[in-house]
Protein backbone atom coordinates (compact mmCIF):
# COMPACT_ATOMS: atom_id res chain seq x y z
CA UNK A 1 0.00 0.00 0.00
CA UNK A 2 1.21 3.49 -0.85
CA UNK A 3 2.39 5.43 2.19
CA UNK A 4 1.15 8.93 3.01
CA UNK A 5 4.00 11.37 2.53
CA UNK A 6 3.85 13.95 5.28
CA UNK A 7 5.81 17.02 6.32
CA UNK A 8 5.95 18.99 9.57
CA UNK A 9 5.92 22.76 10.04
CA UNK A 10 7.26 23.52 13.51
CA UNK A 11 10.13 21.60 15.09
CA UNK A 12 9.38 22.27 18.75
CA UNK A 13 8.32 19.81 21.45
CA UNK A 14 5.08 18.80 19.78
CA UNK A 15 6.69 18.81 16.34
CA UNK A 16 9.02 16.15 17.70
CA UNK A 17 5.96 14.19 18.85
CA UNK A 18 4.48 14.25 15.36
CA UNK A 19 7.82 13.26 13.82
CA UNK A 20 8.23 10.19 16.02
CA UNK A 21 4.66 9.03 15.45
CA UNK A 22 5.00 9.42 11.70
CA UNK A 23 8.25 7.43 11.82
CA UNK A 24 6.54 4.67 13.84
CA UNK A 25 3.39 4.43 11.73
CA UNK A 26 3.51 1.94 8.85
CA UNK A 27 1.15 4.09 6.76
CA UNK A 28 3.26 7.26 6.73
CA UNK A 29 6.59 8.44 5.38
CA UNK A 30 8.06 11.56 6.94
CA UNK A 31 9.51 13.53 4.03
CA UNK A 32 10.16 17.08 5.28
CA UNK A 33 10.62 19.21 8.39
CA UNK A 34 10.34 23.00 8.36
CA UNK A 35 11.16 25.54 11.04
CA UNK A 36 12.23 29.19 10.95
CA UNK A 37 15.16 28.17 13.15
CA UNK A 38 17.26 25.90 10.94
CA UNK A 39 19.18 24.39 13.86
CA UNK A 40 15.93 23.16 15.43
CA UNK A 41 14.77 21.61 12.17
CA UNK A 42 18.16 19.98 11.60
CA UNK A 43 18.24 18.59 15.13
CA UNK A 44 14.79 17.06 14.80
CA UNK A 45 15.59 15.65 11.36
CA UNK A 46 18.74 14.02 12.71
CA UNK A 47 16.83 12.48 15.62
CA UNK A 48 14.46 10.69 13.20
CA UNK A 49 17.16 9.85 10.61
CA UNK A 50 15.87 12.29 8.01
CA UNK A 51 18.56 13.68 5.64
CA UNK A 52 19.53 17.35 5.69
CA UNK A 53 18.07 17.77 2.19
CA UNK A 54 14.61 17.30 3.73
CA UNK A 55 15.01 20.31 6.04
CA UNK A 56 13.46 23.70 5.18
CA UNK A 57 13.28 27.11 6.82
CA UNK A 58 10.52 28.39 4.52
CA UNK A 59 7.21 26.54 4.35
CA UNK A 60 6.52 27.77 0.82
CA UNK A 61 9.74 26.12 -0.35
CA UNK A 62 8.72 22.92 1.40
CA UNK A 63 5.28 22.93 -0.22
CA UNK A 64 6.83 23.51 -3.63
CA UNK A 65 9.73 21.09 -3.52
CA UNK A 66 9.03 18.30 -1.02
CA UNK A 67 7.00 15.19 -1.89
CA UNK A 68 3.90 15.72 0.28
CA UNK A 69 0.37 14.41 0.61
CA UNK A 70 -0.25 16.00 4.01
CA UNK A 71 1.23 18.51 6.45
CA UNK A 72 1.25 18.75 10.23
CA UNK A 73 1.17 22.37 11.39
CA UNK A 74 2.72 22.50 14.85
CA UNK A 75 3.43 26.18 15.43
CA UNK A 76 2.33 28.86 17.93
CA UNK A 77 -1.36 29.81 17.84
CA UNK A 78 -0.95 33.12 16.06
CA UNK A 79 0.87 31.56 13.08
CA UNK A 80 -1.82 29.05 12.10
CA UNK A 81 -3.93 31.00 9.63
CA UNK A 82 -1.46 31.82 6.86
CA UNK A 83 0.27 28.45 7.13
CA UNK A 84 -3.05 26.61 6.90
CA UNK A 85 -4.24 28.68 3.95
CA UNK A 86 -0.97 28.10 2.05
CA UNK A 87 -1.15 24.35 2.67
CA UNK A 88 -4.80 24.23 1.60
CA UNK A 89 -4.07 26.12 -1.62
CA UNK A 90 -1.24 23.64 -2.26
CA UNK A 91 -3.89 20.85 -2.01
CA UNK A 92 -2.33 19.22 1.05
CA UNK A 93 -4.34 17.52 3.79
CA UNK A 94 -3.68 19.03 7.22
CA UNK A 95 -3.51 18.08 10.86
CA UNK A 96 -3.41 21.36 12.75
CA UNK A 97 -2.59 21.73 16.41
CA UNK A 98 -5.27 23.75 18.18
CA UNK A 99 -6.61 26.33 17.77
CA UNK A 100 -7.86 26.43 14.20
CA UNK A 101 -6.95 30.11 14.35
CA UNK A 102 -7.35 32.92 16.89
CA UNK A 103 -9.75 34.95 14.77
CA UNK A 104 -13.33 34.08 13.79
CA UNK A 105 -13.17 35.65 10.32
CA UNK A 106 -9.94 33.76 9.58
CA UNK A 107 -11.55 30.53 10.82
CA UNK A 108 -14.43 31.01 8.38
CA UNK A 109 -11.96 31.56 5.53
CA UNK A 110 -10.21 28.29 6.37
CA UNK A 111 -13.49 26.34 6.40
CA UNK A 112 -14.42 27.77 3.01
CA UNK A 113 -10.97 27.09 1.56
CA UNK A 114 -11.03 23.46 2.74
CA UNK A 115 -14.29 22.89 0.87
CA UNK A 116 -13.23 24.76 -2.25
CA UNK A 117 -9.91 22.93 -2.55
CA UNK A 118 -11.26 19.46 -1.67
CA UNK A 119 -8.72 18.83 1.07
CA UNK A 120 -9.18 17.39 4.56
CA UNK A 121 -8.30 19.21 7.75
CA UNK A 122 -8.42 18.02 11.35
CA UNK A 123 -7.62 20.13 14.39
CA UNK A 124 -5.88 18.02 17.03
CA UNK A 125 -8.42 18.25 19.85
CA UNK A 126 -7.07 15.19 21.59
CA UNK A 127 -9.23 15.38 24.74
CA UNK A 128 -11.83 13.41 22.79
CA UNK A 129 -9.41 10.47 22.84
CA UNK A 130 -8.99 10.46 26.61
CA UNK A 131 -10.42 7.15 27.90
CA UNK A 132 -11.94 9.02 30.85
CA UNK A 133 -13.81 11.51 28.70
CA UNK A 134 -14.65 8.89 26.05
CA UNK A 135 -16.23 6.68 28.72
CA UNK A 136 -18.15 9.72 29.98
CA UNK A 137 -19.41 10.37 26.45
CA UNK A 138 -20.51 6.74 26.06
CA UNK A 139 -22.43 6.86 29.35
CA UNK A 140 -24.22 10.00 28.20
CA UNK A 141 -25.03 8.47 24.80
CA UNK A 142 -26.40 5.37 26.54
CA UNK A 143 -28.72 7.64 28.59
CA UNK A 144 -27.21 6.42 31.86
CA UNK A 145 -27.39 9.85 33.47
CA UNK A 146 -30.33 11.22 31.51
CA UNK A 147 -30.35 14.61 29.81
CA UNK A 148 -27.27 16.65 30.70
CA UNK A 149 -28.20 19.58 32.93
CA UNK A 150 -24.95 21.16 34.07
CA UNK A 151 -21.20 20.62 34.26
CA UNK A 152 -18.07 21.97 35.91
CA UNK A 153 -14.76 21.62 34.08
CA UNK A 154 -11.36 22.73 35.35
CA UNK A 155 -8.40 22.58 32.98
CA UNK A 156 -5.39 24.46 34.32
CA UNK A 157 -1.61 24.46 33.84
CA UNK A 158 1.29 25.07 36.18
CA UNK A 159 2.99 28.45 35.92
CA UNK A 160 6.03 26.97 34.15
CA UNK A 161 4.01 26.55 30.93
CA UNK A 162 3.51 30.31 30.53
CA UNK A 163 6.84 31.46 31.96
CA UNK A 164 9.26 28.92 30.45
CA UNK A 165 7.70 26.35 28.09
CA UNK A 166 5.97 28.82 25.75
CA UNK A 167 8.14 31.82 24.80
CA UNK A 168 5.10 33.18 22.95
CA UNK A 169 2.61 32.89 25.85
CA UNK A 170 1.87 36.62 26.00
CA UNK A 171 0.87 36.53 22.33
CA UNK A 172 -1.79 33.97 23.19
CA UNK A 173 -4.09 33.23 26.12
CA UNK A 174 -4.85 30.33 28.42
CA UNK A 175 -8.24 30.28 26.67
CA UNK A 176 -6.61 29.57 23.32
CA UNK A 177 -4.05 27.18 24.80
CA UNK A 178 -6.21 25.10 27.17
CA UNK A 179 -9.67 26.65 27.06
CA UNK A 180 -9.96 25.60 23.43
CA UNK A 181 -9.68 21.93 24.45
CA UNK A 182 -12.18 22.51 27.26
CA UNK A 183 -14.80 24.23 25.09
CA UNK A 184 -14.59 21.48 22.48
CA UNK A 185 -14.92 18.85 25.18
CA UNK A 186 -18.04 20.49 26.62
CA UNK A 187 -19.62 20.88 23.17
CA UNK A 188 -18.95 17.20 22.52
CA UNK A 189 -20.28 15.97 25.87
CA UNK A 190 -23.39 18.17 25.80
CA UNK A 191 -23.91 17.32 22.09
CA UNK A 192 -24.99 20.91 21.70
CA UNK A 193 -23.77 24.34 20.65
CA UNK A 194 -23.05 27.24 22.99
CA UNK A 195 -25.62 30.03 22.78
CA UNK A 196 -24.36 32.61 25.29
CA UNK A 197 -21.26 33.10 27.42
CA UNK A 198 -20.10 35.19 30.33
CA UNK A 199 -16.47 35.29 31.41
CA UNK A 200 -14.30 37.20 33.87
CA UNK A 201 -10.52 37.23 34.01
CA UNK A 202 -7.73 38.36 36.30
CA UNK A 203 -4.08 39.18 35.67
CA UNK A 204 -1.06 40.14 37.73
CA UNK A 205 0.81 36.99 38.76
CA UNK A 206 2.27 36.31 35.31
CA UNK A 207 2.81 40.02 34.72
CA UNK A 208 5.11 40.01 37.73
CA UNK A 209 7.04 37.16 36.05
CA UNK A 210 7.45 39.25 32.87
CA UNK A 211 4.65 37.56 30.86
CA UNK A 212 1.90 40.00 29.87
CA UNK A 213 -1.14 37.76 29.74
CA UNK A 214 -4.17 36.87 31.86
CA UNK A 215 -3.71 34.47 34.77
CA UNK A 216 -7.19 32.97 34.94
CA UNK A 217 -10.64 32.93 33.33
CA UNK A 218 -13.85 31.85 35.03
CA UNK A 219 -16.63 31.35 32.49
CA UNK A 220 -20.29 30.37 32.19
CA UNK A 221 -21.47 28.68 28.99
CA UNK A 222 -25.19 28.41 28.22
CA UNK A 223 -26.13 25.80 25.63
CA UNK A 224 -29.00 26.02 23.17
CA UNK A 225 -30.89 23.10 24.72
CA UNK A 226 -30.69 24.67 28.19
CA UNK A 227 -27.58 23.05 29.67
CA UNK A 228 -25.14 25.18 31.66
CA UNK A 229 -21.40 24.70 32.16
CA UNK A 230 -18.92 26.41 34.46
CA UNK A 231 -15.39 26.51 33.05
CA UNK A 232 -12.11 27.35 34.77
CA UNK A 233 -8.87 27.92 32.85
CA UNK A 234 -5.68 29.22 34.45
CA UNK A 235 -1.93 28.82 34.14
CA UNK A 236 -0.77 29.91 37.58
CA UNK A 237 -1.05 26.58 39.38
CA UNK A 238 2.15 26.33 41.51
CA UNK A 239 5.08 24.61 39.84
CA UNK A 240 5.27 22.25 42.80
CA UNK A 241 2.02 20.64 41.65
CA UNK A 242 2.86 17.01 40.77
CA UNK A 243 1.22 17.23 37.33
CA UNK A 244 1.61 19.87 34.64
CA UNK A 245 -2.19 19.88 34.25
CA UNK A 246 -4.89 20.22 36.89
CA UNK A 247 -8.06 18.58 35.54
CA UNK A 248 -11.49 17.90 36.98
CA UNK A 249 -14.90 17.29 35.40
CA UNK A 250 -18.28 16.92 37.04
CA UNK A 251 -21.26 16.46 34.73
CA UNK A 252 -24.80 16.03 36.03
CA UNK A 253 -27.85 14.78 34.18
CA UNK A 254 -31.51 14.35 35.00
CA UNK A 255 -30.88 10.79 36.23
CA UNK A 256 -27.31 10.70 37.44
CA UNK A 257 -23.83 12.21 37.58
CA UNK A 258 -20.27 11.50 36.45
CA UNK A 259 -17.04 12.66 38.11
CA UNK A 260 -13.61 12.64 36.42
CA UNK A 261 -10.52 13.50 38.49
CA UNK A 262 -7.32 12.08 36.94
CA UNK A 263 -5.11 14.74 38.52
CA UNK A 264 -5.53 13.40 42.03
CA UNK A 265 -5.87 9.70 41.23
CA UNK A 266 -2.38 8.83 42.57
CA UNK A 267 -2.33 5.70 40.40
CA UNK A 268 1.46 5.97 40.15
CA UNK A 269 3.66 7.85 42.62
CA UNK A 270 7.43 8.25 42.53
CA UNK A 271 9.42 9.27 45.59
CA UNK A 272 13.12 10.11 45.59
CA UNK A 273 15.41 11.74 48.15
CA UNK A 274 14.61 15.15 46.68
CA UNK A 275 11.30 15.02 44.83
CA UNK A 276 7.77 13.68 44.56
CA UNK A 277 6.12 12.96 41.19
CA UNK A 278 2.99 11.38 39.76
CA UNK A 279 4.23 10.01 36.41
CA UNK A 280 1.91 10.48 33.45
CA UNK A 281 0.15 7.20 32.66
CA UNK A 282 -2.70 8.66 30.62
CA UNK A 283 -1.87 11.60 28.34
CA UNK A 284 1.60 10.94 26.88
CA UNK A 285 4.16 8.32 27.83
CA UNK A 286 5.99 5.40 26.22
CA UNK A 287 5.79 1.64 26.66
CA UNK A 288 8.63 -0.55 25.34
CA UNK A 289 9.92 2.37 23.29
CA UNK A 290 6.57 3.13 21.62
CA UNK A 291 4.61 6.34 22.13
CA UNK A 292 1.42 5.74 24.09
CA UNK A 293 -1.30 7.92 25.59
CA UNK A 294 -4.41 9.60 24.25
CA UNK A 295 -2.58 12.74 23.10
CA UNK A 296 -0.85 10.55 20.52
CA UNK A 297 -3.92 8.58 19.46
CA UNK A 298 -5.53 11.63 17.88
CA UNK A 299 -2.54 12.01 15.55
CA UNK A 300 -2.75 8.33 14.64
CA UNK A 301 -6.48 8.81 14.01
CA UNK A 302 -5.67 11.50 11.43
CA UNK A 303 -3.48 9.01 9.59
CA UNK A 304 -6.00 6.17 9.84
CA UNK A 305 -8.84 8.30 8.49
CA UNK A 306 -6.74 9.54 5.57
CA UNK A 307 -6.07 5.92 4.68
CA UNK A 308 -9.67 4.75 5.09
CA UNK A 309 -11.34 7.87 3.70
CA UNK A 310 -13.68 7.96 6.72
CA UNK A 311 -14.61 11.17 8.52
CA UNK A 312 -12.47 12.59 11.29
CA UNK A 313 -13.92 12.48 14.80
CA UNK A 314 -13.24 16.23 14.93
CA UNK A 315 -14.69 18.04 11.92
CA UNK A 316 -13.50 21.38 10.60
CA UNK A 317 -16.92 22.73 11.61
CA UNK A 318 -16.26 21.58 15.20
CA UNK A 319 -13.05 23.57 15.22
CA UNK A 320 -14.77 26.61 13.69
CA UNK A 321 -17.52 26.64 16.34
CA UNK A 322 -14.98 26.22 19.13
CA UNK A 323 -12.96 29.15 17.75
CA UNK A 324 -16.03 31.39 17.76
CA UNK A 325 -16.93 30.41 21.34
CA UNK A 326 -13.41 31.10 22.65
CA UNK A 327 -13.27 34.43 20.82
CA UNK A 328 -16.61 35.38 22.39
CA UNK A 329 -15.37 34.37 25.86
CA UNK A 330 -12.41 36.72 25.43
CA UNK A 331 -14.75 39.53 24.36
CA UNK A 332 -16.98 38.89 27.38
CA UNK A 333 -14.01 39.00 29.74
CA UNK A 334 -13.06 42.42 28.39
CA UNK A 335 -16.56 43.88 28.71
CA UNK A 336 -17.58 41.95 31.85
CA UNK A 337 -20.93 41.32 30.16
CA UNK A 338 -22.74 38.19 28.85
CA UNK A 339 -22.54 37.89 25.05
CA UNK A 340 -24.63 35.84 22.62
CA UNK A 341 -22.39 33.67 20.41
CA UNK A 342 -22.75 34.55 16.74
CA UNK A 343 -21.57 31.83 14.40
Secondary structure, 3 states (H helix, E strand, C coil): CCCEEEEEECCCHHHHHHHHHHHHCCCEEEEEEECCCHHHHHHHHHHCCCCHHHEECCHHHHHHHCCCCEEEECCCHHHHHHHHHHHHHCCCEEEEECCCCCCHHHHHHHHHHHHHHCCCEEEECHHHHCHHHHHHHHHHHCCCCCCEEEEEEEEEEEHHHHHHHCCCHHHCCHHHHHHHHHHHHHHHHHCCCEEEEEEEEECCHHHHCCCCCCCEEEEEEEECCCCEEEEEEECCECCCCCCCEEEEEEEEECCCEEEECCCCCCCCCEECCCCEECCCCCCCEEECCEEECHHHHHHHHHHHHHHHCCCCCCCHHHHHHHHHHHHHHHHHHHHCCCEECCC
